[in-house]
Amino acid sequence: MESAPDMQDCIDACANCHQACLQTALTHCLQVGGRHVEPEHFRLMMDCASICESCANLQLSGSPYAPRLCALCADICHACALSCLELDGMEECARACEACEHTCHKMMD
C-alpha cells in the first residue's frame, strides 16, 4: 500500500506533467512546427496531458481505480518522453514525463 507522501509526490508529478505537456504542445510545438506538430507526436503530448490530469484527479478522490490508471499513465509518459527527446527544445517536457512515469510506477506497487 502506498504511503501518503508517495501519493502526494505522484499527484504533484502528474499535475506538473499535465502542465508541461499541454503548455509545450500549445506554445513551443505549434510555434516551431515541422516534426513538432506531426500528428503522432502532437497527439501523444495531448494524450499525456490528459491522462496525467485524470490520474491526479483519481488519486485526489481516493478512487480504487487510481493504481490501474497510474499504470497506463506511466506507459503514456514513457512514450511521450521518448518522443520529446527526439526533438529540439523538448527536454523540460521529457523530464516532466520521466518524473511522472517514475512516481506512477511507485503507486502500482
N, C-alpha and C positions, 0 to 999 in steps of 0.2 A: 504494500500500500504506500502510495506516495505521501511525502510529508508536505505540510502547508508551504514551507519555503520553496520546495521544488515546484509545487503548483503555481505559486506566485511568480517564480522565475519563468515558467513556461507561458503564463498569461502575458507577462511583460515582453518576452521574446516574440510571441505571436503578434502582439499589438505593434511592436517595432517593425516586424517583417511586413505586416499588412501596410503600414505607412510607407516603408521603404519601397516595396514593390509598386504600390499604387502611384506614389509620387514620382518615382523614377520612370515608370512607364509613361505617365501622362505629361512629364516635362522633358526629361533627358531623351528618352527614346523617340518621342514624337518630334523633337527638335533636330536630333541627329539624322533620323530617317534611315534609309537603306536597310541593312540587316537587322537593325534595332527594331524595326516595325514589321518584319516578316511575320506572317500570321502565327506560325508555330511558337516563336519566341514571345511575341506580344501577348498572345492568348495564355501562354504558360504564366507570364507575370501577373496577368489579371486573375487567373485561377488561383495562384499562390496568395495573392492579396485576399481573395475571397475566403479561401479555406482557413487562412490564419485568423481572420476576423471571426469566422464561425467557431473555430477551435477555442479561441479565447472566450467567446460567449458561452459555449457549453461548459467550460471549466468554471466560469464565474457563477453559473446557475447550479453547479453541482450535478450536472447531468450524468447518469450512468453510461451514456454513450460517448463521453469525452475521451476515454482511452482509445476507443476504436477510431474516432475522428483524428486523434493525435497520430495514429499510425499512418493514415492517409496523408495528413498534413506533412509528416516527416518525409514521405515519398515525394510529394509535390515540391517541397522546399529543396530537397536534394536535386531534383531535376532542374528546378529554376536556378539554383546556384551554378550548376554546371553550364547551363545555357548562358547565364550572365557572364561567367568567366571567359567565354569565347569572344566577348565584345568589349570594346574600349569604354572606359568610364563607368563600368558597372560593378566595381569592386565593393562599394558600400552595400549595394543590394545583395550581392553574393554573400557577404559576411553576415548580413541580417538573416538570410535564408539558412546559412550553415548553423548559426546560433539557434534558430528556431527548430531546425531539424534535431539538433543535439538535445534540447530541452524536451521536445516531444518524445524522443526515444526514452528519456527517463520516466515519462508519465506512463509508458506502456509496460514498464517492469512491474 
